[in-house]
């Protein structure tokens, strides 16, 4: 586990608990994504790393940039992060929050990488198979990779299914050399 993840986890958990209590998962997702985008901006990162600003000044500047995109709880969250010099962790906090949300809602994200476009029927079959395997709803995204010779690679949570021709050739090579 990375150090950033370890540092971000308590804040993500706090945000998730607030969202859960109020049944405002979407609202917190939107706020956190926006705050993460602001924190990720190069100019803002330079400001956040500046030793010239106090934690309070940093928080108020960050809040001013976010304006109406955050509510009172979001502003308090920003102040807490600034007080602990953790605003730069917002991208990690957001990722952890989204993971906790998917878990609570019984969803999992999966990506299908293929050499060619996948038909709607193929995508539906993959989605149904993953849903049966994980016992939860699956959010499927697709992309094509011209480096693949053929086939597809599926990533869902910790699971990676390499059905690409390159993956099969690598397995064959390994089998032949051992």
N, C-alpha and C positions, 0 to 999 in steps of 0.2 A: 504494500500500500504506500502510495507516495505521501510525502510529508504535507504537501498542499491539501490532499484529501483529508488527512488527519486533522489539520487545522480548520478546514472548512466544515467538517461533519457536525460539530455542535451548533453552528449557525444555521446550517441547512435543516437540521432537526428542529430547531426552534421555529424557523419559518414554516416548516411542514406542520408542526403542532398548532400554530396559530391558524393556518389555512384549514386544518382539519376541524378545529373548534368552531370556526365560522362557516364551514362548508364553502370556502372561497378558493378552491384549488386553481381555477382559471385565473382569477384576479391576481393571486400570488405568482402564478407562472408568468403572467404578463409583466408584473412589476419587476420580478427578478430578472427576466430576460432583458428588459430595458436597462436596469441597473448594471447588469453584466456587460451589455454593449457599451455603456458609458465608461465603465471601469476598464474595459479592454482598449478603448481609444488611446492612441499614442500620446496625444497632448494631455489627456486626463491622467494617464499613467505618470507622466513627468510631474504633474501637479501633486498627485498622491504620494510620490516618492520624495517630494521636496521637504527638507527639514525646516524650512523657514515658516511653514504654516503649522499652527497648533491643530490638535485633533478637532477642536470645535470649528475652527476656520475651514478645515478640510471638509467636515461634514456639511456645513452651511453652503459651501461652494458646490459640493456634489448635489445637495438638495436643490439648489438653484438651477442646476443644469437639468435635473429630472423634472422640475416643476410639477405640473398636474398629472404626470405619469405615475406618481406615487401618492398614496394616501397618508394619513397621520401615522399609521403603524409602519408603513414603508419608510417614512422619515425617521421614526424612532429606530428602526432597524439600521438605517444608514448611520445614525449617530452612534449606535452601539458598535458597529463595525469600525467607524472612524476612531472612536475612543480606544479601541484595541489594535488600531493600525492594521485592519483586515479588509479594507475596501477592495484591495487588489485581488482578494479571493472570490469576488462575486461570480466569476465564470465557473469556478469549481463548486461554489455553494449552489448555484443554479442547476448544474448538472446533477448534483446529489439530490436536490429537492425533486427534480423531475424523475429521478430513479425511484425515490420514495413514493412519489405520487403514482407512478405506474404500478408499483407493487401493491399499494393500497387499493387501486382501482382494478387490480387483476389483469393488467395489460403488460405486454412485452413488445419491445421494438425489434424488428428484424430487417436486415438488408439483404437484397439479392443482387449480386454483381454477376452480370452475364456478358458474353461476347456479343450477343445480338439482343435486340428488343424482345421482351417476353410478352406473349399474348395474354389477354385478360383471363382466358381459361387456365393457362399455365400458372398465372399468378394466384388465381383463386384456389387451385389445387395445392400449391405450396402453402398458402395461408391456412387452408383447412388442415393440412398435415401438421403444420406447426402448432395450430390451435389444439389439435388432438394430443400432440406430444407434450405440450406445456400445460394444458388444461386452463388456458386463459386467452383473452383476446390478443390478437397479434396486429400490430401496426407495421405494415410492410412498406418499405421503400425500395426502389430499384434504381440501378444505374448500369450503364454499359461500360465495359473496359476493353478497349481495342487490343490490349496486350494479351488477353485471353484468347486461346486458339479456338475454344468452343466450350460448351457446358456452362456451369454456373457455380458460384460460391455463395453459400448462405451463412449469414452471421446473425445469431439470435441469442442475446445474453452471453453466456460463456460458451455456447455451442457454435462450432464452425463446421459446416459440411462442405467439403471441397469436392464438387462434382465436375470440376473443370478438367479439360483434357490435359493441361499442364500438370495438375495435381495427380492425375492418374499415371502420367508418364513418370513423374517423380517417384511414385510408389513402386512402379514397375522397375525403375532403375535401382532403387534401394533393394528390392527383392532379388534382383539379379546379381547385385554386388555383395550380398551377404550370404 
